[in-house]
Amino acid sequence: MGRLLVVALAVALVAGCGGGGGKRLSRTEFAAKADAICRKYNRLSQSISNPTSLSELAAAVDKLTPLLDRSVKDLRTLRPPKDEQATADRWIDQLGAIRNDLAKVGDRAKKKDTKGIQAALRAGGADQQRGNQLAGRLGMTDCSE
């Protein structure tokens, strides 16, 4: 069961602290601020205990989801360079897909549906990979791992 949370956390590995103000950021500034958000999210998500049962997995997802939501909200405040706006928008959309995958993991855990959990984790892994690629294109390191 501990492996399930590790995978679920990896699926959701994306975001946490930002603020770009009203001006557009340079590529370097945008990547640095986004990476700071990801580092904060990662640190907070690591404080969630590894579950040993499906009910604990569901509870862990319930704790993780608001952290992810807050992180995405913070990421949305950042204003990337104009020529990278479309990629940044696709990345943020991908984070939404990851959030939906995470919610499915929690829902399936509450229903004790292990096959459903596995399917949601597979989908989440694919969405995470796409998100990591987009983050890498935007110059991020913490958000692209």
PyMOL commands that place a pseudoatom at each C-alpha (Angstrom):
pseudoatom trace, name=CA, resn=MET, resi=1, chain=A, elem=C, hetatm=0, pos=[0.000, 0.000, 0.000]
pseudoatom trace, name=CA, resn=GLY, resi=2, chain=A, elem=C, hetatm=0, pos=[2.914, 2.364, 0.701]
pseudoatom trace, name=CA, resn=ARG, resi=3, chain=A, elem=C, hetatm=0, pos=[3.939, 2.026, -2.948]
pseudoatom trace, name=CA, resn=LEU, resi=4, chain=A, elem=C, hetatm=0, pos=[0.450, 3.194, -3.980]
pseudoatom trace, name=CA, resn=LEU, resi=5, chain=A, elem=C, hetatm=0, pos=[0.884, 6.485, -2.154]
pseudoatom trace, name=CA, resn=VAL, resi=6, chain=A, elem=C, hetatm=0, pos=[4.364, 6.961, -3.552]
pseudoatom trace, name=CA, resn=VAL, resi=7, chain=A, elem=C, hetatm=0, pos=[2.930, 6.492, -7.032]
pseudoatom trace, name=CA, resn=ALA, resi=8, chain=A, elem=C, hetatm=0, pos=[-0.065, 8.715, -6.224]
pseudoatom trace, name=CA, resn=LEU, resi=9, chain=A, elem=C, hetatm=0, pos=[2.297, 11.394, -4.946]
pseudoatom trace, name=CA, resn=ALA, resi=10, chain=A, elem=C, hetatm=0, pos=[4.408, 11.065, -8.067]
pseudoatom trace, name=CA, resn=VAL, resi=11, chain=A, elem=C, hetatm=0, pos=[1.258, 11.421, -10.137]
pseudoatom trace, name=CA, resn=ALA, resi=12, chain=A, elem=C, hetatm=0, pos=[0.464, 14.630, -8.354]
pseudoatom trace, name=CA, resn=LEU, resi=13, chain=A, elem=C, hetatm=0, pos=[3.988, 15.964, -8.141]
pseudoatom trace, name=CA, resn=VAL, resi=14, chain=A, elem=C, hetatm=0, pos=[3.547, 19.409, -9.508]
pseudoatom trace, name=CA, resn=ALA, resi=15, chain=A, elem=C, hetatm=0, pos=[3.120, 22.518, -7.502]
pseudoatom trace, name=CA, resn=GLY, resi=16, chain=A, elem=C, hetatm=0, pos=[3.024, 25.002, -4.078]
pseudoatom trace, name=CA, resn=CYS, resi=17, chain=A, elem=C, hetatm=0, pos=[4.053, 28.970, -3.407]
pseudoatom trace, name=CA, resn=GLY, resi=18, chain=A, elem=C, hetatm=0, pos=[4.163, 31.679, -6.108]
pseudoatom trace, name=CA, resn=GLY, resi=19, chain=A, elem=C, hetatm=0, pos=[3.141, 35.083, -7.146]
pseudoatom trace, name=CA, resn=GLY, resi=20, chain=A, elem=C, hetatm=0, pos=[4.175, 36.773, -10.332]
pseudoatom trace, name=CA, resn=GLY, resi=21, chain=A, elem=C, hetatm=0, pos=[2.384, 40.056, -9.796]
pseudoatom trace, name=CA, resn=GLY, resi=22, chain=A, elem=C, hetatm=0, pos=[1.039, 41.903, -12.796]
pseudoatom trace, name=CA, resn=LYS, resi=23, chain=A, elem=C, hetatm=0, pos=[4.089, 41.908, -15.045]
pseudoatom trace, name=CA, resn=ARG, resi=24, chain=A, elem=C, hetatm=0, pos=[5.274, 39.150, -17.319]
pseudoatom trace, name=CA, resn=LEU, resi=25, chain=A, elem=C, hetatm=0, pos=[8.232, 37.260, -15.993]
pseudoatom trace, name=CA, resn=SER, resi=26, chain=A, elem=C, hetatm=0, pos=[11.358, 36.395, -17.927]
pseudoatom trace, name=CA, resn=ARG, resi=27, chain=A, elem=C, hetatm=0, pos=[11.831, 32.715, -18.794]
pseudoatom trace, name=CA, resn=THR, resi=28, chain=A, elem=C, hetatm=0, pos=[14.319, 32.341, -15.935]
pseudoatom trace, name=CA, resn=GLU, resi=29, chain=A, elem=C, hetatm=0, pos=[12.089, 34.135, -13.423]
pseudoatom trace, name=CA, resn=PHE, resi=30, chain=A, elem=C, hetatm=0, pos=[9.043, 32.095, -14.420]
pseudoatom trace, name=CA, resn=ALA, resi=31, chain=A, elem=C, hetatm=0, pos=[10.907, 28.792, -14.143]
pseudoatom trace, name=CA, resn=ALA, resi=32, chain=A, elem=C, hetatm=0, pos=[12.432, 29.766, -10.778]
pseudoatom trace, name=CA, resn=LYS, resi=33, chain=A, elem=C, hetatm=0, pos=[9.106, 30.826, -9.279]
pseudoatom trace, name=CA, resn=ALA, resi=34, chain=A, elem=C, hetatm=0, pos=[7.302, 27.742, -10.590]
pseudoatom trace, name=CA, resn=ASP, resi=35, chain=A, elem=C, hetatm=0, pos=[10.074, 25.502, -9.266]
pseudoatom trace, name=CA, resn=ALA, resi=36, chain=A, elem=C, hetatm=0, pos=[9.747, 27.166, -5.853]
pseudoatom trace, name=CA, resn=ILE, resi=37, chain=A, elem=C, hetatm=0, pos=[6.038, 26.309, -5.893]
pseudoatom trace, name=CA, resn=CYS, resi=38, chain=A, elem=C, hetatm=0, pos=[6.846, 22.711, -6.815]
pseudoatom trace, name=CA, resn=ARG, resi=39, chain=A, elem=C, hetatm=0, pos=[9.442, 22.432, -4.046]
pseudoatom trace, name=CA, resn=LYS, resi=40, chain=A, elem=C, hetatm=0, pos=[6.953, 23.677, -1.468]
pseudoatom trace, name=CA, resn=TYR, resi=41, chain=A, elem=C, hetatm=0, pos=[4.293, 21.259, -2.713]
pseudoatom trace, name=CA, resn=ASN, resi=42, chain=A, elem=C, hetatm=0, pos=[6.750, 18.375, -2.634]
pseudoatom trace, name=CA, resn=ARG, resi=43, chain=A, elem=C, hetatm=0, pos=[7.832, 19.220, 0.909]
pseudoatom trace, name=CA, resn=LEU, resi=44, chain=A, elem=C, hetatm=0, pos=[4.247, 19.449, 2.148]
pseudoatom trace, name=CA, resn=SER, resi=45, chain=A, elem=C, hetatm=0, pos=[3.139, 16.290, 0.340]
pseudoatom trace, name=CA, resn=GLN, resi=46, chain=A, elem=C, hetatm=0, pos=[6.008, 14.325, 1.890]
pseudoatom trace, name=CA, resn=SER, resi=47, chain=A, elem=C, hetatm=0, pos=[4.564, 15.022, 5.338]
pseudoatom trace, name=CA, resn=ILE, resi=48, chain=A, elem=C, hetatm=0, pos=[1.590, 12.784, 4.495]
pseudoatom trace, name=CA, resn=SER, resi=49, chain=A, elem=C, hetatm=0, pos=[2.105, 9.310, 5.957]
pseudoatom trace, name=CA, resn=ASN, resi=50, chain=A, elem=C, hetatm=0, pos=[2.341, 6.294, 3.689]
pseudoatom trace, name=CA, resn=PRO, resi=51, chain=A, elem=C, hetatm=0, pos=[-0.932, 4.375, 3.875]
pseudoatom trace, name=CA, resn=THR, resi=52, chain=A, elem=C, hetatm=0, pos=[-1.138, 0.727, 4.813]
pseudoatom trace, name=CA, resn=SER, resi=53, chain=A, elem=C, hetatm=0, pos=[-4.712, 0.199, 3.647]
pseudoatom trace, name=CA, resn=LEU, resi=54, chain=A, elem=C, hetatm=0, pos=[-7.146, 1.421, 1.024]
pseudoatom trace, name=CA, resn=SER, resi=55, chain=A, elem=C, hetatm=0, pos=[-8.952, 3.580, 3.593]
pseudoatom trace, name=CA, resn=GLU, resi=56, chain=A, elem=C, hetatm=0, pos=[-5.647, 5.209, 4.544]
pseudoatom trace, name=CA, resn=LEU, resi=57, chain=A, elem=C, hetatm=0, pos=[-4.891, 5.743, 0.840]
pseudoatom trace, name=CA, resn=ALA, resi=58, chain=A, elem=C, hetatm=0, pos=[-8.244, 7.519, 0.437]
pseudoatom trace, name=CA, resn=ALA, resi=59, chain=A, elem=C, hetatm=0, pos=[-7.466, 9.681, 3.475]
pseudoatom trace, name=CA, resn=ALA, resi=60, chain=A, elem=C, hetatm=0, pos=[-4.002, 10.502, 2.107]
pseudoatom trace, name=CA, resn=VAL, resi=61, chain=A, elem=C, hetatm=0, pos=[-5.518, 11.584, -1.213]
pseudoatom trace, name=CA, resn=ASP, resi=62, chain=A, elem=C, hetatm=0, pos=[-8.016, 13.742, 0.708]
pseudoatom trace, name=CA, resn=LYS, resi=63, chain=A, elem=C, hetatm=0, pos=[-5.059, 15.506, 2.360]
pseudoatom trace, name=CA, resn=LEU, resi=64, chain=A, elem=C, hetatm=0, pos=[-3.050, 15.760, -0.833]
pseudoatom trace, name=CA, resn=THR, resi=65, chain=A, elem=C, hetatm=0, pos=[-5.777, 17.197, -3.060]
pseudoatom trace, name=CA, resn=PRO, resi=66, chain=A, elem=C, hetatm=0, pos=[-6.089, 20.587, -1.306]
pseudoatom trace, name=CA, resn=LEU, resi=67, chain=A, elem=C, hetatm=0, pos=[-2.294, 20.947, -1.398]
pseudoatom trace, name=CA, resn=LEU, resi=68, chain=A, elem=C, hetatm=0, pos=[-2.346, 20.362, -5.132]
pseudoatom trace, name=CA, resn=ASP, resi=69, chain=A, elem=C, hetatm=0, pos=[-5.283, 22.727, -5.619]
pseudoatom trace, name=CA, resn=ARG, resi=70, chain=A, elem=C, hetatm=0, pos=[-3.469, 25.481, -3.712]
pseudoatom trace, name=CA, resn=SER, resi=71, chain=A, elem=C, hetatm=0, pos=[-0.313, 24.896, -5.705]
pseudoatom trace, name=CA, resn=VAL, resi=72, chain=A, elem=C, hetatm=0, pos=[-2.122, 25.138, -9.034]
pseudoatom trace, name=CA, resn=LYS, resi=73, chain=A, elem=C, hetatm=0, pos=[-3.826, 28.307, -7.842]
pseudoatom trace, name=CA, resn=ASP, resi=74, chain=A, elem=C, hetatm=0, pos=[-0.415, 29.773, -6.991]
pseudoatom trace, name=CA, resn=LEU, resi=75, chain=A, elem=C, hetatm=0, pos=[1.006, 28.688, -10.349]
pseudoatom trace, name=CA, resn=ARG, resi=76, chain=A, elem=C, hetatm=0, pos=[-1.845, 30.431, -12.151]
pseudoatom trace, name=CA, resn=THR, resi=77, chain=A, elem=C, hetatm=0, pos=[-0.716, 33.756, -10.658]
pseudoatom trace, name=CA, resn=LEU, resi=78, chain=A, elem=C, hetatm=0, pos=[2.598, 33.553, -12.507]
pseudoatom trace, name=CA, resn=ARG, resi=79, chain=A, elem=C, hetatm=0, pos=[2.806, 35.334, -15.839]
pseudoatom trace, name=CA, resn=PRO, resi=80, chain=A, elem=C, hetatm=0, pos=[5.217, 33.591, -18.188]
pseudoatom trace, name=CA, resn=PRO, resi=81, chain=A, elem=C, hetatm=0, pos=[6.872, 35.321, -21.122]
pseudoatom trace, name=CA, resn=LYS, resi=82, chain=A, elem=C, hetatm=0, pos=[4.330, 36.014, -23.852]
pseudoatom trace, name=CA, resn=ASP, resi=83, chain=A, elem=C, hetatm=0, pos=[6.003, 33.586, -26.254]
pseudoatom trace, name=CA, resn=GLU, resi=84, chain=A, elem=C, hetatm=0, pos=[5.686, 30.782, -23.671]
pseudoatom trace, name=CA, resn=GLN, resi=85, chain=A, elem=C, hetatm=0, pos=[2.102, 31.492, -22.585]
pseudoatom trace, name=CA, resn=ALA, resi=86, chain=A, elem=C, hetatm=0, pos=[0.574, 28.710, -24.724]
pseudoatom trace, name=CA, resn=THR, resi=87, chain=A, elem=C, hetatm=0, pos=[2.984, 26.095, -23.350]
pseudoatom trace, name=CA, resn=ALA, resi=88, chain=A, elem=C, hetatm=0, pos=[2.398, 27.324, -19.804]
pseudoatom trace, name=CA, resn=ASP, resi=89, chain=A, elem=C, hetatm=0, pos=[-1.366, 27.082, -20.351]
pseudoatom trace, name=CA, resn=ARG, resi=90, chain=A, elem=C, hetatm=0, pos=[-1.018, 23.511, -21.634]
pseudoatom trace, name=CA, resn=TRP, resi=91, chain=A, elem=C, hetatm=0, pos=[1.119, 22.667, -18.582]
pseudoatom trace, name=CA, resn=ILE, resi=92, chain=A, elem=C, hetatm=0, pos=[-1.469, 24.090, -16.180]
pseudoatom trace, name=CA, resn=ASP, resi=93, chain=A, elem=C, hetatm=0, pos=[-4.185, 22.147, -18.040]
pseudoatom trace, name=CA, resn=GLN, resi=94, chain=A, elem=C, hetatm=0, pos=[-2.080, 19.017, -17.638]
pseudoatom trace, name=CA, resn=LEU, resi=95, chain=A, elem=C, hetatm=0, pos=[-1.927, 19.655, -13.888]
pseudoatom trace, name=CA, resn=GLY, resi=96, chain=A, elem=C, hetatm=0, pos=[-5.730, 19.628, -13.938]
pseudoatom trace, name=CA, resn=ALA, resi=97, chain=A, elem=C, hetatm=0, pos=[-5.660, 16.210, -15.592]
pseudoatom trace, name=CA, resn=ILE, resi=98, chain=A, elem=C, hetatm=0, pos=[-3.256, 14.981, -12.907]
pseudoatom trace, name=CA, resn=ARG, resi=99, chain=A, elem=C, hetatm=0, pos=[-5.584, 16.355, -10.229]
pseudoatom trace, name=CA, resn=ASN, resi=100, chain=A, elem=C, hetatm=0, pos=[-8.476, 14.431, -11.800]
pseudoatom trace, name=CA, resn=ASP, resi=101, chain=A, elem=C, hetatm=0, pos=[-6.365, 11.265, -11.831]
pseudoatom trace, name=CA, resn=LEU, resi=102, chain=A, elem=C, hetatm=0, pos=[-5.562, 11.761, -8.160]
pseudoatom trace, name=CA, resn=ALA, resi=103, chain=A, elem=C, hetatm=0, pos=[-9.245, 12.257, -7.347]
pseudoatom trace, name=CA, resn=LYS, resi=104, chain=A, elem=C, hetatm=0, pos=[-10.016, 8.997, -9.154]
pseudoatom trace, name=CA, resn=VAL, resi=105, chain=A, elem=C, hetatm=0, pos=[-7.393, 7.199, -7.043]
pseudoatom trace, name=CA, resn=GLY, resi=106, chain=A, elem=C, hetatm=0, pos=[-9.084, 8.505, -3.903]
pseudoatom trace, name=CA, resn=ASP, resi=107, chain=A, elem=C, hetatm=0, pos=[-12.568, 7.642, -5.141]
pseudoatom trace, name=CA, resn=ARG, resi=108, chain=A, elem=C, hetatm=0, pos=[-11.541, 4.117, -6.154]
pseudoatom trace, name=CA, resn=ALA, resi=109, chain=A, elem=C, hetatm=0, pos=[-9.755, 3.616, -2.817]
pseudoatom trace, name=CA, resn=LYS, resi=110, chain=A, elem=C, hetatm=0, pos=[-12.946, 4.573, -0.966]
pseudoatom trace, name=CA, resn=LYS, resi=111, chain=A, elem=C, hetatm=0, pos=[-14.783, 1.963, -3.039]
pseudoatom trace, name=CA, resn=LYS, resi=112, chain=A, elem=C, hetatm=0, pos=[-12.001, -0.597, -2.436]
pseudoatom trace, name=CA, resn=ASP, resi=113, chain=A, elem=C, hetatm=0, pos=[-11.627, -0.940, -6.196]
pseudoatom trace, name=CA, resn=THR, resi=114, chain=A, elem=C, hetatm=0, pos=[-7.996, -1.983, -6.634]
pseudoatom trace, name=CA, resn=LYS, resi=115, chain=A, elem=C, hetatm=0, pos=[-8.314, -2.407, -10.406]
pseudoatom trace, name=CA, resn=GLY, resi=116, chain=A, elem=C, hetatm=0, pos=[-9.772, 1.099, -10.622]
pseudoatom trace, name=CA, resn=ILE, resi=117, chain=A, elem=C, hetatm=0, pos=[-6.889, 2.426, -8.521]
pseudoatom trace, name=CA, resn=GLN, resi=118, chain=A, elem=C, hetatm=0, pos=[-4.385, 0.788, -10.842]
pseudoatom trace, name=CA, resn=ALA, resi=119, chain=A, elem=C, hetatm=0, pos=[-6.110, 2.242, -13.912]
pseudoatom trace, name=CA, resn=ALA, resi=120, chain=A, elem=C, hetatm=0, pos=[-6.167, 5.730, -12.371]
pseudoatom trace, name=CA, resn=LEU, resi=121, chain=A, elem=C, hetatm=0, pos=[-2.490, 5.425, -11.470]
pseudoatom trace, name=CA, resn=ARG, resi=122, chain=A, elem=C, hetatm=0, pos=[-1.598, 4.370, -15.023]
pseudoatom trace, name=CA, resn=ALA, resi=123, chain=A, elem=C, hetatm=0, pos=[-3.515, 7.342, -16.434]
pseudoatom trace, name=CA, resn=GLY, resi=124, chain=A, elem=C, hetatm=0, pos=[-1.881, 9.589, -13.859]
pseudoatom trace, name=CA, resn=GLY, resi=125, chain=A, elem=C, hetatm=0, pos=[1.563, 8.331, -14.778]
pseudoatom trace, name=CA, resn=ALA, resi=126, chain=A, elem=C, hetatm=0, pos=[0.965, 9.166, -18.431]
pseudoatom trace, name=CA, resn=ASP, resi=127, chain=A, elem=C, hetatm=0, pos=[-0.425, 12.605, -17.541]
pseudoatom trace, name=CA, resn=GLN, resi=128, chain=A, elem=C, hetatm=0, pos=[2.516, 13.208, -15.206]
pseudoatom trace, name=CA, resn=GLN, resi=129, chain=A, elem=C, hetatm=0, pos=[4.965, 12.357, -17.968]
pseudoatom trace, name=CA, resn=ARG, resi=130, chain=A, elem=C, hetatm=0, pos=[3.290, 14.837, -20.331]
pseudoatom trace, name=CA, resn=GLY, resi=131, chain=A, elem=C, hetatm=0, pos=[3.299, 17.476, -17.608]
pseudoatom trace, name=CA, resn=ASN, resi=132, chain=A, elem=C, hetatm=0, pos=[6.975, 16.879, -16.872]
pseudoatom trace, name=CA, resn=GLN, resi=133, chain=A, elem=C, hetatm=0, pos=[7.830, 17.308, -20.557]
pseudoatom trace, name=CA, resn=LEU, resi=134, chain=A, elem=C, hetatm=0, pos=[5.968, 20.610, -20.726]
pseudoatom trace, name=CA, resn=ALA, resi=135, chain=A, elem=C, hetatm=0, pos=[7.613, 21.842, -17.509]
pseudoatom trace, name=CA, resn=GLY, resi=136, chain=A, elem=C, hetatm=0, pos=[10.999, 20.922, -18.946]
pseudoatom trace, name=CA, resn=ARG, resi=137, chain=A, elem=C, hetatm=0, pos=[10.251, 22.908, -22.102]
pseudoatom trace, name=CA, resn=LEU, resi=138, chain=A, elem=C, hetatm=0, pos=[9.504, 25.874, -19.858]
pseudoatom trace, name=CA, resn=GLY, resi=139, chain=A, elem=C, hetatm=0, pos=[12.930, 25.582, -18.214]
pseudoatom trace, name=CA, resn=MET, resi=140, chain=A, elem=C, hetatm=0, pos=[11.829, 24.092, -14.907]
pseudoatom trace, name=CA, resn=THR, resi=141, chain=A, elem=C, hetatm=0, pos=[13.769, 21.445, -13.050]
pseudoatom trace, name=CA, resn=ASP, resi=142, chain=A, elem=C, hetatm=0, pos=[11.811, 20.724, -9.842]
pseudoatom trace, name=CA, resn=CYS, resi=143, chain=A, elem=C, hetatm=0, pos=[8.488, 20.716, -11.699]
pseudoatom trace, name=CA, resn=SER, resi=144, chain=A, elem=C, hetatm=0, pos=[9.759, 18.453, -14.471]
pseudoatom trace, name=CA, resn=GLU, resi=145, chain=A, elem=C, hetatm=0, pos=[10.933, 15.511, -12.379]
for i in range(1, 145): cmd.bond("trace and resi %d" % i, "trace and resi %d" % (i + 1))
show_as sticks, trace
zoom trace
